[in-house]
């Protein structure tokens, strides 16, 4: 049997791990968009369509 404190800690760890995985996935998606966009306007449109964010960094500086 687990304690509530252990359960909260484990849940917190799982959430942090999932957030990290999502961050990596989003970064890879941004890189893919950057690699395949024809110009800055195309890149911005693709980023908007896909709902991707760059967390304050300019997309053209990721590559």
DSSP file (Angstrom, degrees, kcal/mol; ACC not computed):
  #  RESIDUE AA STRUCTURE BP1 BP2  ACC     N-H-->O    O-->H-N    N-H-->O    O-->H-N    TCO  KAPPA ALPHA  PHI   PSI    X-CA   Y-CA   Z-CA
    1    1 A X              0   0    0      0, 0.0     2,-0.3     0, 0.0     0, 0.0   0.000 360.0 360.0 360.0 139.3    0.0    0.0    0.0
    2    2 A X        -     0   0    0      1,-0.0     2,-0.2     2,-0.0     3,-0.0  -0.668 360.0-120.6-101.6 157.1    1.3    3.4   -0.9
    3    3 A X     >  -     0   0    0     -2,-0.3     4,-2.5     1,-0.1     5,-0.2  -0.596  23.3-117.0 -91.0 155.5    1.0    6.6    1.2
    4    4 A X  H  > S+     0   0    0      1,-0.2     4,-2.4    -2,-0.2     5,-0.2   0.868 117.0  54.7 -57.9 -36.1   -0.8    9.7   -0.1
    5    5 A X  H  > S+     0   0    0      2,-0.2     4,-2.2     1,-0.2    -1,-0.2   0.922 109.2  46.6 -65.3 -43.2    2.5   11.6    0.1
    6    6 A X  H  > S+     0   0    0      2,-0.2     4,-3.0     1,-0.2     5,-0.2   0.922 111.4  52.4 -62.6 -43.9    4.2    9.0   -2.1
    7    7 A X  H  X S+     0   0    0     -4,-2.5     4,-2.6     1,-0.2    -2,-0.2   0.909 110.3  47.4 -59.6 -43.7    1.3    9.1   -4.6
    8    8 A X  H  X S+     0   0    0     -4,-2.4     4,-2.3     2,-0.2    -1,-0.2   0.904 113.3  48.7 -64.8 -40.9    1.5   12.9   -4.9
    9    9 A X  H  X S+     0   0    0     -4,-2.2     4,-2.2     2,-0.2    -2,-0.2   0.933 113.1  46.7 -64.8 -45.1    5.3   12.7   -5.4
   10   10 A X  H  X S+     0   0    0     -4,-3.0     4,-2.6     2,-0.2    -2,-0.2   0.915 112.0  50.4 -63.8 -43.4    5.0   10.0   -8.0
   11   11 A X  H  X S+     0   0    0     -4,-2.6     4,-2.5    -5,-0.2    -1,-0.2   0.901 110.0  51.2 -61.2 -40.9    2.2   11.9   -9.8
   12   12 A X  H  X S+     0   0    0     -4,-2.3     4,-2.3     2,-0.2    -1,-0.2   0.906 110.4  48.9 -62.2 -42.6    4.3   15.0   -9.8
   13   13 A X  H  X S+     0   0    0     -4,-2.2     4,-2.4     2,-0.2    -2,-0.2   0.906 111.4  49.2 -64.5 -42.4    7.2   13.1  -11.3
   14   14 A X  H  X S+     0   0    0     -4,-2.6     4,-2.4     2,-0.2    -2,-0.2   0.912 111.3  49.3 -64.6 -42.9    5.0   11.5  -14.0
   15   15 A X  H  X S+     0   0    0     -4,-2.5     4,-2.4     2,-0.2    -2,-0.2   0.904 111.4  49.2 -63.1 -41.5    3.6   14.9  -14.9
   16   16 A X  H  X S+     0   0    0     -4,-2.3     4,-2.1     2,-0.2    -2,-0.2   0.907 111.1  49.7 -65.2 -41.4    7.1   16.5  -15.1
   17   17 A X  H  X S+     0   0    0     -4,-2.4     4,-2.3     2,-0.2    -2,-0.2   0.908 111.9  48.4 -63.6 -42.0    8.3   13.6  -17.3
   18   18 A X  H  X S+     0   0    0     -4,-2.4     4,-2.4     2,-0.2    -2,-0.2   0.905 110.0  51.5 -65.5 -41.4    5.3   14.0  -19.6
   19   19 A X  H  X S+     0   0    0     -4,-2.4     4,-2.1     1,-0.2    -1,-0.2   0.895 110.0  50.3 -61.6 -39.8    5.8   17.8  -19.9
   20   20 A X  H  X S+     0   0    0     -4,-2.1     4,-2.2     2,-0.2    -2,-0.2   0.915 109.7  50.0 -65.3 -43.4    9.4   17.2  -20.8
   21   21 A X  H  X S+     0   0    0     -4,-2.3     4,-2.4     1,-0.2    -2,-0.2   0.903 111.1  49.4 -61.5 -41.1    8.5   14.7  -23.5
   22   22 A X  H  X S+     0   0    0     -4,-2.4     4,-2.6     2,-0.2    -1,-0.2   0.872 108.7  53.2 -66.5 -37.1    6.0   17.2  -24.9
   23   23 A X  H  X S+     0   0    0     -4,-2.1     4,-2.4     2,-0.2    -2,-0.2   0.917 110.8  46.5 -62.5 -44.2    8.6   19.9  -24.9
   24   24 A X  H  X S+     0   0    0     -4,-2.2     4,-2.4     2,-0.2    -2,-0.2   0.922 112.4  50.3 -63.8 -44.6   11.0   17.7  -26.9
   25   25 A X  H  X S+     0   0    0     -4,-2.4     4,-2.1     1,-0.2    -2,-0.2   0.911 111.7  47.7 -61.3 -42.8    8.2   16.8  -29.3
   26   26 A X  H  X S+     0   0    0     -4,-2.6     4,-2.5     2,-0.2    -1,-0.2   0.906 110.0  52.4 -66.1 -41.0    7.3   20.4  -29.9
   27   27 A X  H  X S+     0   0    0     -4,-2.4     4,-2.3     1,-0.2    -2,-0.2   0.918 110.2  48.6 -60.7 -43.3   10.9   21.4  -30.4
   28   28 A X  H  X S+     0   0    0     -4,-2.4     4,-2.3     2,-0.2    -1,-0.2   0.890 110.4  51.2 -64.2 -39.0   11.3   18.7  -33.0
   29   29 A X  H  X S+     0   0    0     -4,-2.1     4,-2.5     2,-0.2    -2,-0.2   0.911 109.5  50.2 -64.5 -41.6    8.1   19.8  -34.7
   30   30 A X  H  X S+     0   0    0     -4,-2.5     4,-2.6     1,-0.2    -2,-0.2   0.908 110.4  50.2 -62.6 -42.0    9.4   23.4  -34.8
   31   31 A X  H  X S+     0   0    0     -4,-2.3     4,-2.6     2,-0.2    -2,-0.2   0.908 109.9  50.6 -62.4 -41.5   12.7   22.2  -36.3
   32   32 A X  H  X S+     0   0    0     -4,-2.3     4,-1.7     2,-0.2    -2,-0.2   0.924 111.4  47.5 -62.8 -45.0   10.8   20.3  -39.0
   33   33 A X  H  X S+     0   0    0     -4,-2.5     4,-2.0     1,-0.2     3,-0.3   0.935 112.3  50.3 -60.3 -45.7    8.7   23.3  -39.9
   34   34 A X  H  < S+     0   0    0     -4,-2.6    -2,-0.2     1,-0.2    -1,-0.2   0.904 111.0  48.9 -60.0 -42.2   11.8   25.4  -40.0
   35   35 A X  H  < S+     0   0    0     -4,-2.6    -1,-0.2     1,-0.2    -2,-0.2   0.795 119.5  36.9 -68.9 -28.4   13.6   22.9  -42.3
   36   36 A X  H  < S+     0   0    0     -4,-1.7    -2,-0.2    -3,-0.3    -1,-0.2   0.582  88.4 106.1-104.7 -11.6   10.7   22.7  -44.7
   37   37 A X     <  -     0   0    0     -4,-2.0     3,-0.1    -5,-0.2     4,-0.0  -0.420  60.2-146.4 -70.5 144.3    9.3   26.2  -44.8
   38   38 A X  S    S-     0   0    0      1,-0.2     2,-0.3    -2,-0.1    -1,-0.1   0.781  73.5 -16.1 -83.0 -27.2   10.1   28.1  -48.0
   39   39 A X  S  > S-     0   0    0      1,-0.1     4,-2.6     0, 0.0     5,-0.2  -0.934  81.2 -79.5-161.7-178.9   10.4   31.5  -46.3
   40   40 A X  H  > S+     0   0    0     -2,-0.3     4,-2.5     1,-0.2     5,-0.2   0.870 126.3  50.8 -62.3 -38.1    9.5   33.4  -43.1
   41   41 A X  H  > S+     0   0    0      2,-0.2     4,-2.3     1,-0.2    -1,-0.2   0.922 111.6  47.4 -66.4 -43.7    5.9   33.9  -44.1
   42   42 A X  H  > S+     0   0    0      2,-0.2     4,-2.6     1,-0.2    -2,-0.2   0.915 112.5  50.7 -61.4 -43.8    5.5   30.2  -44.9
   43   43 A X  H  X S+     0   0    0     -4,-2.6     4,-2.6     1,-0.2    -2,-0.2   0.921 110.7  48.1 -61.2 -45.7    7.1   29.3  -41.6
   44   44 A X  H  X S+     0   0    0     -4,-2.5     4,-2.3     2,-0.2    -1,-0.2   0.902 112.1  49.5 -63.6 -41.2    4.9   31.6  -39.6
   45   45 A X  H  X S+     0   0    0     -4,-2.3     4,-2.8     2,-0.2    -2,-0.2   0.926 112.8  46.8 -64.4 -44.9    1.8   30.3  -41.3
   46   46 A X  H  X S+     0   0    0     -4,-2.6     4,-2.4     2,-0.2     6,-0.2   0.914 111.5  51.0 -63.1 -43.3    2.8   26.7  -40.7
   47   47 A X  H  X>S+     0   0    0     -4,-2.6     5,-2.3    -5,-0.2     4,-0.6   0.917 113.3  45.7 -60.3 -42.9    3.6   27.4  -37.0
   48   48 A X  H ><5S+     0   0    0     -4,-2.3     3,-0.8     1,-0.2    -2,-0.2   0.926 112.2  50.5 -66.4 -45.5    0.2   29.0  -36.6
   49   49 A X  H 3<5S+     0   0    0     -4,-2.8    -2,-0.2     1,-0.2    -1,-0.2   0.876 115.0  43.5 -59.8 -38.7   -1.7   26.2  -38.4
   50   50 A X  H 3<5S-     0   0    0     -4,-2.4    -1,-0.2    -5,-0.2    -2,-0.2   0.517 108.3-123.7 -87.6  -5.7    0.0   23.6  -36.2
   51   51 A X  T <<5 +     0   0    0     -3,-0.8     2,-0.3    -4,-0.6    -3,-0.2   0.817  54.6 159.0  69.0  29.7   -0.4   25.5  -33.0
   52   52 A X      < -     0   0    0     -5,-2.3     2,-0.3    -6,-0.2    -1,-0.2  -0.625  24.1-160.6 -89.8 146.7    3.3   25.5  -32.3
   53   53 A X        -     0   0    0     -2,-0.3   -23,-0.1     1,-0.1    -5,-0.0  -0.850  17.6-155.7-120.0 157.3    5.1   27.9  -30.0
   54   54 A X    >   -     0   0    0     -2,-0.3     3,-1.8     3,-0.1    -1,-0.1   0.266  41.1-120.5-115.5   9.8    8.7   28.9  -29.8
   55   55 A X  T 3  S-     0   0    0      1,-0.3     3,-0.1     0, 0.0    -2,-0.0   0.899  78.3 -44.6  52.1  47.4    8.6   30.0  -26.1
   56   56 A X  T 3  S+     0   0    0      1,-0.3     2,-0.3     0, 0.0    -1,-0.3   0.323 113.0 118.1  85.8  -9.8    9.7   33.5  -27.0
   57   57 A X  S <  S-     0   0    0     -3,-1.8    -1,-0.3     1,-0.1     2,-0.2  -0.712  71.7-111.3 -91.5 143.2   12.5   32.5  -29.3
   58   58 A X    >   -     0   0    0     -2,-0.3     3,-1.6     1,-0.1     4,-0.3  -0.509  21.4-133.0 -69.1 137.3   12.3   33.5  -32.9
   59   59 A X  G >  S+     0   0    0      1,-0.3     3,-1.8    -2,-0.2     4,-0.4   0.875 103.4  60.7 -59.8 -38.7   11.7   30.5  -35.2
   60   60 A X  G 3  S+     0   0    0      1,-0.3    -1,-0.3     2,-0.1     3,-0.1   0.542  99.6  57.5 -72.5  -3.0   14.5   31.5  -37.6
   61   61 A X  G <  S+     0   0    0     -3,-1.6    -1,-0.3     1,-0.1    -2,-0.2   0.436  85.9  79.8-100.9  -0.8   17.1   31.3  -34.8
   62   62 A X    <         0   0    0     -3,-1.8    -2,-0.1    -4,-0.3    -1,-0.1   0.764 360.0 360.0 -76.7 -24.0   16.3   27.6  -33.9
   63   63 A X              0   0    0     -4,-0.4    -1,-0.2    -3,-0.1    -2,-0.1   0.459 360.0 360.0 -93.8 360.0   18.3   26.2  -36.8
